[in-house]
Amino acid sequence: MVTIYSPSENTKRLDYIARHIFKKILGVGYDIVEEKEIFLQQSGACINYSSEKLNHGLQVVPHGLLFETGVREISDLNESEWQGFFCFFKQSEGDVPFDIFAASFYLLTLYEEYFPKKLDEHGRFDHKESLAYRKEFLEIPIIDRWAYLLKDEIAKRFPALEFKLREYNFWSTYDIDHPYLYLKKGLIKTVGSTIGDLLKLDFKNIVSRFAVHLRLKPDPYMKAIQLIQKTQKAAGLIYFLFVLLGKKGKYGRSAVYPTPDYYKYLKELSIDLAIIGLHPSYNTCLNLRQLEKEKKQLEKIMEEEVIVTRQHFLRMRTPETFKELILAEFEIDFTLAFAHAPGFRSGTAFSYCFYDIEKEESTGLLLHPTTMMDSTLITHLGLSPEEALLKIKKLIDECKKSGGDYVSLWHNSNLAGDKENNPWINVFIESFQYAISLENNNFVSKK
């Protein structure tokens, strides 16, 4: 147990971040006390979270953010460094050179995203504006690293305190934007696509299209889903499939609705290891009515409650999208990632509940930060398969170092074809095996 002294009566934010650092990451209980006399009586591990020198326990001098209410734009973060890692909210006094609790709260709550200076072409917070990207720690779960450094400082003073550090986890997730490449497109689109292939003299695609329609070979996109199923089943791991149901269009699905065979197949997968979640369509980002409509539609198809979600195009706005998900009665969200850059958008590899700063309360919506999206590496960064595999392994190692969660996101459309003509299938399989391997765990000492 770690006792934290804070003279402020407002401890909601401190309690929220202490729960993440101590219970979630370090596996140790904590207690927050407001009475100085009670704190000074503690003989076990303790932290003085005040500007007053008490010569008792480890002192962390507050920045002030955790004692505030509401949000305000912070122009000066007072950046610094702690044992080789970037940090901010620097303090000249205390045993830790910055306010680790306020800095962690700032990142975990996406505080900076309440004041976006620039939105990208899809109305999303631009990753280049994020502190993590600008200071080059996006690919490091910095909160987790700070937590382990704090653990070391506590252990020096209170060696009897035992930490039950969490083990690394791997979560496989898949977005099924387009279940079929050739099938279920309707007569007009099928004929139009065939004419387009003829004009481009793409006879290989014409042959493949007719072979699929004649049932001589499986549809490439559906075959990719079967590859996903086979890979997950061989490992005995549950996985998440996010289904897009929105309208057809530039950023929507390409199959004609409805597709009974596809929905029947999804129900069969859900009986096995798959958890079916909603992939809310492009325009649901700030449209609660449409979000609720699509949720009910998928629940009717699956004949069960749907509580897991991830926004299409990772299109979200802080805090509006999260509030809408809560109103729509979702419980778990996997949207937290940048489309154009891999890494740890909120500074951690651990799941956590969304904190509504405007209401000053921790909600029940569990956020799973997504570490890597295939399209980020393939399309936006333009990496070769070899470069992408190295990047993925590095991200996995970062999660293994502190027992965090590696959450991968693949699209079935990027896994279509065969190993011989699609090198990304090999990247998928090799990275999957690396993620589930016990080798190269690089766990920090669990003393």
Sequence and secondary structure as in RCSB ss.txt:
>XXXX:A:sequence
MVTIYSPSENTKRLDYIARHIFKKILGVGYDIVEEKEIFLQQSGACINYSSEKLNHGLQVVPHGLLFETGVREIS
DLNESEWQGFFCFFKQSEGDVPFDIFAASFYLLTLYEEYFPKKLDEHGRFDHKESLAYRKEFLEIPIIDRWAYLL
KDEIAKRFPALEFKLREYNFWSTYDIDHPYLYLKKGLIKTVGSTIGDLLKLDFKNIVSRFAVHLRLKPDPYMKAI
QLIQKTQKAAGLIYFLFVLLGKKGKYGRSAVYPTPDYYKYLKELSIDLAIIGLHPSYNTCLNLRQLEKEKKQLEK
IMEEEVIVTRQHFLRMRTPETFKELILAEFEIDFTLAFAHAPGFRSGTAFSYCFYDIEKEESTGLLLHPTTMMDS
TLITHLGLSPEEALLKIKKLIDECKKSGGDYVSLWHNSNLAGDKENNPWINVFIESFQYAISLENNNFVSKK
>XXXX:A:secstr
 EEEE   S  HHHHHHHIIIIIIIS   EEEE  HHHHHT  SSEEE SSS  SSSEE    SGGG  S     
    EEETTEEE SB SSSSSSB HHHHHHHHHTTGGGGS S B TTS B GGGSHHHHTT TTS HHHHHHHHH
HHHHHHH TT        EEEEEEEES S SSTTS HHHHHHHHHHHHHTT HHHHHHHHHHHTTSS  HHHHHH
HHHHHHHHHHT  EEEEEE S BSTTSB S S  HHHHHHHHHHHHTTEEEEEE  GGGTT HHHHHHHHHHHHH
HHTS   EE  GGG   TTHHHHHHHHTT  EE   S SSS S TTS SS EEEEETTTTEEEEEEE    EEHH
IIIIIS   HHHHHHHHHHHHHHHHHTT EEEEEEEGGGG S TTT HHHHHHHHHHHHHH STT       
